[in-house]
């Protein structure tokens, strides 16, 4: 069975519809367990006290903000090269979700920064490059919305996404390249993570839960976009007739 057949909107629509309920249930389970372990089981940090618990939202959100942008840029590149409609739809569906995670990372980072640094915002290299990432997401969505033809809009937005992807390694390595207030990596560094297992477990559960949530929401957005773009096709009309 060829995996390329799922690039067909009609096949993808049916297949994704079967996955969404299972992914939604898995999201709820992972996030529920992760939040319980992070808020009620993990001990207080010996330096930051209880305020460190915001990291169970902040850190996975920051990871997702970068991960989703890379997915969006890769999907855009595939759409540019092979002109696959589903790749364009995927890139478009990723943008609002990525922007939301980026905004959450910035807001929770500000709330974390106040007790740690004495200020909600500093023009730190990591914070500034993350803010630029939010502007890139907004620019992607604004460019798409400004062009009436969906295919032309997707190509223009894909170029912007590919140009902006250079910001991702800047965000990731900013704490190593510059002298910043932001703490360095404690989970992904070479060697053993410098975080206690009781804190690491809920953090990783939240990170996985956010990824499953991302897949769930993106599939739902893609299905809606497919119906909108294919509204004049026979299979969509038949689908709507069976549901009416």
N, C-alpha and C positions, 0 to 999 in steps of 0.2 A: 504494500500500500504506500503510495507516494505521499510524502508530507506536503509537497507543493500544492496538492489539491485543496488544502485549507486556505490557500491564498484567494480562493473563489469566495466572494462575499456571501453567496447563498449557503455554501457549506460551512463557512466560518460562523455565520449567524446561528445555524442550528447547533453546531458543536459547542460554541461558547455558552449558549443558553443552558445547556446541560451542566456545564462546569460551575456557573455562577452560584447556585445554591450551596454547593459543597465548599466552594472557596469562601463564601460568606460565613458559613458555620465555622470553618477552620480559623478565619480571622477573629471571630468572637472568642473562640477558645484560647488562641494564642495571646491575644491582648488581655483577656480576662485573667489568665494565669500569670502573665508577665506583670500586670499592674498589681495583682495581689502580692506576689513575691517582692516586687520592688517597693511597695508602699507599706506593707505590714510584716514582712518576714526579714528582709535585708536589714542589717543593723545600721545605726547612724554612723556617718563618717567621722573619724576622729578629729579632722580639721574643719570640715564644712558643716558638721552637724546634720540636721534634718534637711537643710536647704539643698543638699546634693541630689535629692530624689528627683528633682526636675530633669536630671540627665536622662531618666528613663523615657522621657518624651523628646528632649532636646537632641540628644546624640543620634537616635535612630532617624529623627526628622532631618538632621543635617546630612546623614549618610544618604537618605532617600532623595534629598534635593539634588545631589550630585549624580546619583545612580540614574534617576529618571531623565535628567538632561542628556546623559550619554545615550540612553535608550532612544530618546527623541531624536538626537542627532544621527544615530545609526539608522533609524527608521527613515529619516529624511534623506539620508545618503542613498539608501536602497531605492527609495522612491524616485530620486533623481536619475539613478543609473538604469534601473530596470523598469521604471514607470509603473510600478505595481500600486494599484489603488488602495489596497489594504495597508501598505506601508505608510502611505500619506495619511490615512485615517488614524493609524496608530500614533504617528507623531503628533497629530492634532489632539488626540485624546489625552496624550501624556502631559501637555503643557499646563492645563489648569491644575492638575493633580500635583505636578512638580512645583508650580508656583505656591500652592497651598502649603506644601511641606517646607518650602523655603521660608515662607512667612512665619510658620510655626517655629522653625529653627531660630529665626531672628528674634521673635518675641520672647521665647523661652530663654534664649541666650541673654537677652537684656534683663529679664527677671533674675537670672542666675548671676549676672554680672554686678548687679547693685550691691548685694551683700559681700561678694568676693572682691570687687575692684573699687567699690564706692561710687559707681556711676552706671547708669543703664546703657550708655553707649560711649565707646571710644573709637577713634578712627584707627583701629587695629587692622593689620593686614588680612587676617582671617575674616573679621567682621565685614570689612569693606568689600572684599572679593565675594563674600556671600550675598551682600546687598546688590552687587553688580549682577549676580546670578538671577536674583529676583527681577531686575530690570530686563534681563535677557528673556526670561519667560514672558514678561508682560509685552515686550517688543515682538516676540514671536506671535502671540495671540493678536496683538493689534495689527500686525502686518497681514495676518490671515484674514482678519475681519475687514480690512480696507480694500480687498480685491474680491470682486463679485464671483469670478470663475473659480470654483474649488480647486481645479487642477493647477491653474496658474498661481493661486494663493499658496498651495502646498509647496510648489517649487521655490517660490520666493522665500517662504518661511524656512524651508530646509537649508537654503544657503545661509540665512542668518544663524540658524542653529549650528551649522558646521563652523562658521566663523567664531561663534561664541564658545565652542567647546574647548578652546584654548584656556578658558578661565577655570576649568575643572582641576587640572594639575596645580594651578596657582593656589586654589582654595586648599587642596590637599597638602601641599608642601609649604604653605605660607609660614607655618610655625617653625619650620626648619630653615627656611631661606632668610627670614627676617626675625628680629628681636621683637616678639609680640607678647601681649599679656595673656593670650589664649593658651591654655595648658596643652602640652604636646600629646600625641597619641598614647593611650594607655591600654588599648585593646589590640590594635593591629601592628604594634611595634614588633621588631625582630626579637625573638625569644619569648619568654613567658609574659603574658599580660600583667601589668602592675595594678591589678584590680582584684579584690577578693572574690573567690568563686560565688559567694552568696550574693554579690552585687552583679557579677558577670552573667550569671544564669538569667535573671530577669531582663537584663539589658539585651542579651541575644534573643530571648523570646520576643521582646518588643520589636527588635529589628526584623525578625522573621515575620512577625505579625503585620508590621507595616508593609512589608513586601507583598504578602498575600493580599492585604487590603488594596494595595496599588493595582495588582493584577485584576482583582474583582471589579474595582471602580472603572478601570480602563476598558475592560471587556464590556461593561454596561454602557459606557460612553461610545464605544466603537459600534455596538449594536444599534444605538440610536442614530448615529451618523450614517450607518449603512442604510437604514430605512429611509432616511432623508434623501440621501444621494440616489438611491435606487427606487424612489417612489413611483416612477413611471414604468418600472419593469413588471413583467407578468408575475414573477414569483412573489413580489411584495404585495401586489393586488390580491393574489390568491391567499396570501397569509392574512391580510386584513379582512378578507371575506370570511375566512374560517373562524376568526376571533370576534366577528361582529354578530 
